[in-house]
Amino acid sequence: MFTANIKKGRIVASVIAVGAVVALAGCSTSDPLDAGSASTDSIVIGSQDYYSSEIIAEIYAQALEANDYTVDRQFRIGQREVYLPEIKAGKIDLFPEYTGSLLQALKPDTKATTSDEVYTELESALPKGLRVLDKSEASDQNSYTVTEAYAKENKLTDIASLKNVKTPIVVGGNAELETRPYGPATLKEKYGIDTTFQSIEDSGGPLTVKALVDNTIQLGNIYTADPNIKSNNLVALADPDGLFVADNIVPVASTKVDDKAAGIINKVSAALTEEDLVDLNAQSVNDQKSAEVIAKAWLDDKKLF
């Protein structure tokens, strides 16, 4: 049975141009990252318009505050096309990112796929004044996901096995999926898989899951740490060819994040596991807990500070 999720995923409106500056969801139309909006002593922490990113950003914030840092929260800013220019402009000091997705945004022709390869290349690809701190074991990466019933019916094991499907395949995902390096064009070029694309603007969230369950689409672009994969009997197809690059959670930091603050955030990254991430997401998606409550409980459980 489909599990409801009222939280927004990694959503970006199609009307937003790359590099546009937008307000936080639900806030005024003024730029929330305006230089005058925060104390010069504060570490500005941002997050994507995605519940998982907000939770991790809140963990960073509470960890720093527990060590006497002043934090300015600028959460739910938007998608990478929106917030990356803000990071480059020095308006954000700390941001939970995803190694592979960020690397592809900065260096579209990258050939790196493994966790360590991606991290190493990302270190050198970042603009001046920015650095990555330690990456986490936890990852939340793209996948091509199907229902268990569809996988069994078509004997699917990995992405390449989709070429054996005899019926039309509709793939669903955010509009930008159509032009991403792992999108429908690559499925055709790399594997000979013909698909029809359907835009579903919820970043692999409840609408995408429902479309899979209802067989409106047969293939969905869903993030691997989404708890709805398990609760709705879905299967993320194996990716032995590295179509999707490794996407470990990694903090991107400005020079305002000093060595002490960096050490605090590195402790968080070291403690965050894959299982933790799925559980944190489930608390948001299924239990409807706030990022603040979820972050505090995780930090209390880990006893890091």
C-alpha positions as CSV (number, residue, x, y, z in Angstrom):
1,M,0.0,0.0,0.0
2,F,1.3,3.5,-0.9
3,T,2.8,5.3,2.0
4,A,1.9,9.0,2.1
5,N,4.7,11.6,2.3
6,I,3.7,15.3,2.6
7,K,7.3,16.5,2.7
8,K,8.7,18.0,-0.5
9,G,11.7,16.2,-2.1
10,R,14.6,17.8,-3.9
11,I,12.2,20.1,-5.8
12,V,13.0,23.0,-8.1
13,A,10.4,24.8,-10.1
14,S,10.8,24.8,-13.8
15,V,10.4,28.5,-14.0
16,I,13.5,29.2,-12.0
17,A,16.5,30.0,-14.1
18,V,19.9,28.6,-13.3
19,G,21.6,30.9,-10.9
20,A,18.4,32.7,-9.8
21,V,18.1,33.9,-6.2
22,V,14.9,32.9,-4.5
23,A,13.4,33.1,-1.1
24,L,13.0,30.3,1.3
25,A,9.8,28.4,0.9
26,G,7.0,30.2,2.8
27,C,9.2,33.3,3.4
28,S,9.0,36.8,1.8
29,T,10.2,37.4,-1.7
30,S,13.3,39.2,-0.5
31,D,16.6,37.3,-0.7
32,P,17.0,35.3,2.5
33,L,20.8,35.2,1.9
34,D,21.2,39.0,1.7
35,A,24.5,39.9,3.3
36,G,22.7,42.0,5.9
37,S,20.4,39.2,7.1
38,A,22.8,37.5,9.5
39,S,25.4,38.5,12.0
40,T,28.9,38.6,10.7
41,D,29.9,36.2,13.5
42,S,27.4,33.6,12.5
43,I,28.1,30.5,10.5
44,V,25.4,30.5,7.8
45,I,24.2,26.9,7.2
46,G,22.0,26.1,4.2
47,S,20.1,23.1,3.0
48,Q,18.3,21.9,-0.1
49,D,14.5,22.0,-0.4
50,Y,14.6,18.4,0.7
51,Y,13.7,16.9,4.1
52,S,16.9,14.8,4.3
53,S,19.2,17.7,3.6
54,E,17.4,19.8,6.1
55,I,17.8,17.2,8.8
56,I,21.5,16.9,8.2
57,A,21.9,20.7,8.2
58,E,20.0,20.9,11.5
59,I,22.4,18.3,12.9
60,Y,25.3,20.5,11.9
61,A,23.7,23.5,13.4
62,Q,22.9,21.9,16.8
63,A,26.4,20.3,16.9
64,L,28.0,23.7,16.4
65,E,25.7,25.4,18.9
66,A,26.6,22.8,21.5
67,N,30.2,24.0,21.1
68,D,29.4,27.7,21.5
69,Y,29.1,28.7,17.8
70,T,26.4,31.1,16.6
71,V,24.5,29.7,13.7
72,D,22.2,31.3,11.1
73,R,19.9,28.7,9.5
74,Q,19.0,29.2,5.9
75,F,17.2,26.0,5.1
76,R,15.1,24.8,2.2
77,I,16.8,27.2,-0.2
78,G,16.0,25.2,-3.3
79,Q,17.9,23.0,-5.8
80,R,21.6,23.0,-6.7
81,E,20.9,25.3,-9.7
82,V,19.7,27.9,-7.2
83,Y,21.9,27.5,-4.1
84,L,25.3,26.7,-5.7
85,P,25.7,30.3,-6.9
86,E,24.9,31.4,-3.4
87,I,27.7,29.2,-2.0
88,K,30.1,30.4,-4.6
89,A,29.2,34.0,-3.7
90,G,30.1,33.4,-0.1
91,K,26.6,33.8,1.3
92,I,26.6,30.2,2.8
93,D,29.3,28.9,5.0
94,L,28.3,25.3,5.5
95,F,26.1,23.0,3.4
96,P,25.4,19.3,3.4
97,E,26.0,18.1,-0.2
98,Y,26.2,14.8,-2.2
99,T,29.6,14.1,-3.6
100,G,28.7,12.7,-7.0
101,S,25.9,15.0,-7.8
102,L,28.0,18.1,-6.9
103,L,31.0,16.9,-8.9
104,Q,28.8,16.4,-12.0
105,A,27.4,19.9,-11.5
106,L,30.9,21.3,-11.3
107,K,32.6,19.0,-13.8
108,P,30.0,17.4,-16.1
109,D,32.7,15.4,-18.0
110,T,34.0,13.7,-14.9
111,K,34.7,10.0,-15.3
112,A,34.9,9.3,-11.5
113,T,32.3,6.9,-10.2
114,T,33.6,5.3,-7.0
115,S,33.3,6.9,-3.6
116,D,37.0,7.7,-3.2
117,E,37.5,8.7,-6.8
118,V,34.6,11.1,-6.6
119,Y,35.7,12.7,-3.3
120,T,39.3,13.2,-4.5
121,E,38.2,14.8,-7.8
122,L,35.6,17.0,-5.9
123,E,38.4,18.4,-3.7
124,S,40.1,19.9,-6.7
125,A,36.9,20.9,-8.6
126,L,35.5,23.3,-5.9
127,P,35.8,27.0,-6.5
128,K,38.4,29.0,-4.6
129,G,37.4,29.7,-1.0
130,L,35.5,26.4,-0.6
131,R,36.5,23.0,0.6
132,V,34.9,19.7,1.4
133,L,35.2,18.3,4.9
134,D,35.2,14.5,5.6
135,K,32.6,12.6,3.6
136,S,30.2,10.3,5.5
137,E,29.7,6.6,4.9
138,A,26.0,7.4,4.4
139,S,24.8,8.1,0.9
140,D,21.5,9.1,-0.7
141,Q,22.1,8.5,-4.4
142,N,20.0,8.4,-7.5
143,S,18.6,5.0,-8.5
144,Y,16.3,3.6,-11.1
145,T,13.5,1.9,-9.1
146,V,10.7,-0.5,-10.1
147,T,8.0,-2.4,-8.2
148,E,8.9,-5.9,-7.0
149,A,6.1,-7.3,-9.1
150,Y,7.5,-5.6,-12.2
151,A,11.0,-6.8,-11.5
152,K,9.8,-10.4,-11.1
153,E,7.5,-10.2,-14.2
154,N,10.4,-9.0,-16.4
155,K,13.3,-10.8,-14.6
156,L,15.0,-7.6,-13.8
157,T,18.2,-7.6,-11.7
158,D,20.1,-4.5,-12.9
159,I,19.6,-1.4,-15.1
160,A,20.9,-3.2,-18.2
161,S,18.3,-5.9,-17.8
162,L,15.6,-3.4,-18.7
163,K,16.6,-3.9,-22.4
164,N,14.7,-7.3,-22.2
165,V,11.4,-5.7,-21.3
166,K,9.0,-6.1,-24.3
167,T,6.3,-3.6,-23.2
168,P,6.7,0.2,-23.3
169,I,8.7,1.7,-20.4
170,V,7.7,5.1,-19.0
171,V,10.4,6.7,-16.8
172,G,9.4,9.3,-14.3
173,G,11.4,12.0,-12.5
174,N,12.0,15.7,-12.2
175,A,12.2,17.6,-15.5
176,E,16.0,17.9,-15.2
177,L,16.3,14.1,-15.3
178,E,15.7,14.3,-19.0
179,T,19.0,16.0,-19.5
180,R,21.1,14.5,-16.7
181,P,24.1,12.2,-17.6
182,Y,22.1,9.2,-16.5
183,G,18.8,10.2,-18.1
184,P,16.7,8.5,-20.8
185,A,19.2,9.4,-23.6
186,T,21.9,7.5,-21.8
187,L,19.6,4.5,-21.2
188,K,19.2,4.4,-25.0
189,E,22.8,5.1,-25.9
190,K,24.4,2.8,-23.4
191,Y,22.0,-0.1,-23.1
192,G,19.6,0.3,-26.1
193,I,16.6,0.8,-23.7
194,D,13.7,2.8,-25.2
195,T,11.7,4.8,-22.8
196,T,9.1,7.6,-22.7
197,F,9.8,10.3,-20.2
198,Q,7.2,11.7,-17.8
199,S,7.9,14.7,-15.6
200,I,7.0,14.3,-12.0
201,E,8.1,17.2,-10.0
202,D,8.6,15.8,-6.5
203,S,12.2,14.5,-6.7
204,G,11.3,10.8,-6.3
205,G,8.8,11.5,-3.5
206,P,5.2,10.4,-3.0
207,L,3.9,11.2,-6.4
208,T,6.7,9.2,-8.1
209,V,6.1,6.3,-5.7
210,K,2.4,6.4,-6.3
211,A,3.0,6.5,-10.1
212,L,5.1,3.3,-9.8
213,V,2.6,1.5,-7.6
214,D,-0.3,2.5,-9.9
215,N,1.8,1.4,-13.0
216,T,1.5,4.9,-14.5
217,I,5.2,4.8,-14.9
218,Q,7.4,1.6,-14.8
219,L,10.7,3.2,-13.9
220,G,11.2,5.9,-11.3
221,N,14.2,8.0,-10.3
222,I,14.2,7.7,-6.5
223,Y,16.9,8.3,-3.9
224,T,18.2,5.2,-2.2
225,A,17.8,6.4,1.4
226,D,14.0,6.9,0.8
227,P,12.2,4.8,3.4
228,N,9.3,4.4,1.0
229,I,11.3,2.0,-1.2
230,K,10.9,-0.7,1.5
231,S,7.4,0.2,2.7
232,N,6.0,0.2,-0.8
233,N,7.7,-3.0,-2.0
234,L,9.9,-1.3,-4.5
235,V,13.3,-2.4,-5.8
236,A,16.3,-0.2,-6.7
237,L,17.9,-1.9,-9.7
238,A,21.6,-2.7,-9.3
239,D,24.0,-0.4,-11.0
240,P,27.2,-2.4,-11.6
241,D,28.3,-0.1,-14.5
242,G,28.3,3.0,-12.3
243,L,25.7,4.9,-14.3
244,F,25.0,6.8,-11.1
245,V,28.1,8.1,-9.4
246,A,28.7,7.6,-5.7
247,D,26.8,10.2,-3.7
248,N,28.1,10.3,-0.2
249,I,27.0,13.0,2.1
250,V,29.7,15.6,2.4
251,P,29.9,19.1,4.1
252,V,31.0,21.9,1.8
253,A,32.6,24.7,3.9
254,S,33.8,28.2,3.4
255,T,36.9,29.7,5.1
256,K,34.6,31.0,7.9
257,V,34.4,27.4,9.2
258,D,37.6,27.2,11.3
259,D,39.5,24.1,12.2
260,K,37.6,23.6,15.4
261,A,34.2,23.9,13.7
262,A,35.5,21.6,10.9
263,G,36.5,19.0,13.5
264,I,33.0,19.1,15.0
265,I,31.3,18.5,11.7
266,N,33.8,15.7,10.8
267,K,32.7,13.9,14.0
268,V,29.1,14.1,12.8
269,S,30.1,12.7,9.4
270,A,32.0,9.9,10.9
271,A,29.1,8.9,13.1
272,L,26.4,9.0,10.4
273,T,25.7,5.6,8.9
274,E,23.6,4.5,6.0
275,E,21.1,2.9,8.4
276,D,21.0,6.1,10.4
277,L,20.1,8.1,7.3
278,V,17.2,5.8,6.3
279,D,15.9,6.0,9.9
280,L,16.2,9.8,10.0
281,N,14.3,10.1,6.8
282,A,11.6,7.7,8.0
283,Q,11.1,9.8,11.1
284,S,10.4,12.8,8.8
285,V,8.4,11.0,6.1
286,N,6.4,8.6,8.1
287,D,6.4,10.0,11.7
288,Q,6.2,13.6,10.5
289,K,8.7,14.8,13.1
290,S,10.5,18.1,12.6
291,A,14.1,18.3,11.6
292,E,14.9,20.0,14.9
293,V,13.4,17.1,16.9
294,I,15.0,14.4,14.7
295,A,18.5,16.1,14.9
296,K,18.4,16.5,18.7
297,A,17.5,12.9,19.2
298,W,20.2,11.6,16.9
299,L,22.9,13.8,18.6
300,D,21.7,12.7,22.0
301,D,21.9,9.0,21.0
302,K,25.4,9.4,19.5
303,K,26.7,11.3,22.6
304,L,29.2,13.1,20.4
305,F,29.3,16.4,22.4
